[in-house]
Amino acid sequence: YVFGNIAYNMKDVWNTYSTEAFTYAGKSVGVQTITLDSENSLENSVSQMQGLIAKNVDGISVFPISPEQAGTLGKMANDAGIPITFENTTPALDKSKYISIVGAQYDQIGEAAINYIAKTYPGAKVLFVAGAQGGGVYESYQKGVDRALKKLAGSVKVVSIVHGNWETGLSMNVTANAIQAGTKFDVVFANSELMAKGVKNALVAAGLNIPIVDTGGGPDGLKMIQDGELTATMSAPVSLQGLITFRNLYQSVVEGKTPEKSTPLPIIPVDKSTMGKAISWKVDAAALKYIGGIK
């Protein structure tokens, strides 16, 4: 068997780790994988899909640039009679036309972060250093945060939301501005590890030792926890995304099974006391064991 894998951009760390996991899974069951990088180009991805169809591969996975691009590639695969599955983005395509979608559910991660804060720091006043508005990702996080706050009925309060736009420098600035404005908070929820670094810099400059909870669980975040720079991360390991995506394709094409249509990445809260539960973004035997193998 030969499976194709069209990445949206291998310069993106998340996408790179995912493709590595897909290839790792293939080797574990003797399936050849062909990974192609569209470099965030619709034209490249269409050309690459044409190439995979010409090779008559047995299945294709796509990490889409957009729902519309995913729909275009999905139709091409359907017309060629080749099964297709997707990562991270739901395609603009009827559900019957693809095997599955596997990806992070940002609202669930936001909800998990607030629940962790409520459990660990009862009565906390939270500064939410959020991502950029308008792209949909921050908005999804906010839905989960709001859902958790409603369920907690006031036991935790978000006192201010400032936007660091996924950037370390801007996150440092907006956190410093909140401190200078007299905002009273005793926990920070940062929307990513890059942003958490900026928050930490601002807190250190102000002489404050305030817990930071973020999202990600990548190599940098786990090191920050080990070094005491970060309290906890809501880890959604991308290695599992690549493995589960491959497994769905394998089980459908090779074993004739019907996988779940949509699978959210598991959310694993990690702090110093639970570092042993962390699943690395870099795929390894522990990640494969976590999902129960491919077959």
Buried (B, 14 or more C-beta within 10 A) or exposed (E): BBBBBBBBBBEBEBBBBBBBBBBBBBEBBEBEBBBBBBBBBBEBBBEBBEBBBEEEBBBBBBBBBEBEBBBBBBBBBBEBEBBBBBBBBBBBBEEEBBBBBBBBBBBBBBBBBBBBBBEBBEEBBBBBBBBBEEEEBBBBBBBBBBBBBEEBEEEBEBBBBBBBBBBBBBBBBBBBEBBEEEBEBBBBBBBBBBBBBBBBBBBEEBEEEBBBBBBBBBBBBBEBBEEEBBBBBBBBBBBBBBBBBBBBBBBBBBEEEEBEEEBBBBBBBBBEEEEEEBBBBBBBEEBBEBBEEBE
